[in-house]
Amino acid sequence: MSKSVLVTGATGFIGSNLVEALIKNEHIATSLIRKGRQGNAKSKIIVGDLTDKKINFTDEQYDYVFHLAAHTPLEKDKKITQKLNFDGTKNLFNNVKEKTKSILYVSGLGVYGQTGNKIVDESFPYNPDTEFVKTRLDAQKFLEQNCNELGINFSVVHLGDVYGADGWFYEFLVKRLLKNTFRLPKGGEYYKGFVHIDDVIGSMISIMEKSQTNNTFIVSDSLPTKFKDFVMHVADAIDAKQPGNVPVFLAKAVLGGDLIKLLTTSMKVSNAKISKIYDFKFPTYREGIPAVVSEMKRRKMI
């Protein structure tokens, strides 16, 4: 059954792919975009900024809201991050609380903090150890509490490191590998959970279509792997030189402490729960990277 869906962060890497997939699945997609951005022309467009208290959603009702809009850890100004990631979430809720039945909040694995060598699943307690993630978690808790009070369905997705032909994977990794300017903080000797963009989108749509409400899901592929191994695999796939290492203090100076702490925190996760409702197209990065490289070559990006 077709659903009316609102997507925040609709021009971002994940958001734009989500809007496109919703349309292909014959849902009615509405994109919330900031002034000056180009949204998907096949979707309904609402121009607005989550940092504004009033957003002109008119009288439309939404079966589902996907909330993706957020600054990344690359934003070093904590006030700017707070204004969008927390205050913006409050503004969104206050504008849609009478217009929707369900909200899905998209976050990351950083909420679990330092987990050592344990396999993390959705039963693990939250233990964030960066200001960036603490702000994101505060926004999640705000939504959960207020949705519960008003009887709005609320779910959360914690994503692994999402790779695809755009986003951080291309801008932060592929471009720098090709220029031989990428270096591995701590030598890349920490485990991460990676996930192909197609599986991120497929998982989120499955959560919506299968009415997995009031729930939490970890979305990552089925092979926890060292960041170093992932990067070396990518370098080989694009015929780039394998990178060397960089001291953590230098990486922090360039990219910021929160980002480097999140990057270098080792974490192994289980995707058993999401796998019960969604079949991964790319079970590991070994299947996913060739598909991404092929797409980048087709688009003449490399």
Sequence and secondary structure as in RCSB ss.txt:
>XXXX:A:sequence
MSKSVLVTGATGFIGSNLVEALIKNEHIATSLIRKGRQGNAKSKIIVGDLTDKKINFTDEQYDYVFHLAAHTPLE
KDKKITQKLNFDGTKNLFNNVKEKTKSILYVSGLGVYGQTGNKIVDESFPYNPDTEFVKTRLDAQKFLEQNCNEL
GINFSVVHLGDVYGADGWFYEFLVKRLLKNTFRLPKGGEYYKGFVHIDDVIGSMISIMEKSQTNNTFIVSDSLPT
KFKDFVMHVADAIDAKQPGNVPVFLAKAVLGGDLIKLLTTSMKVSNAKISKIYDFKFPTYREGIPAVVSEMKRRK
MI
>XXXX:A:secstr
   EEEEESTTSHHHHHHHHHHHHTT EEEEEE TT    TTSEEEE  TTSS    TT  BSEEEE     TT 
  HHHHHIIIIIHHHHHHHHHTTTBSEEEEEEEGGGG   TT EE TTS     SHHHHHHHHHHHHHHHHHHHH
T EEEEEEE EEESSSHHIIIIIIHHHHHT   EEGGG SEE EEEHHHHHHHHHHHHHTT  S EEEE  S  E
EHHHHHHHHHHHTT     EE HHHHHHHH HHHHHHHHS  EE  HHHHTT   SSSSHHHHHHHHHHHHHHTT
  
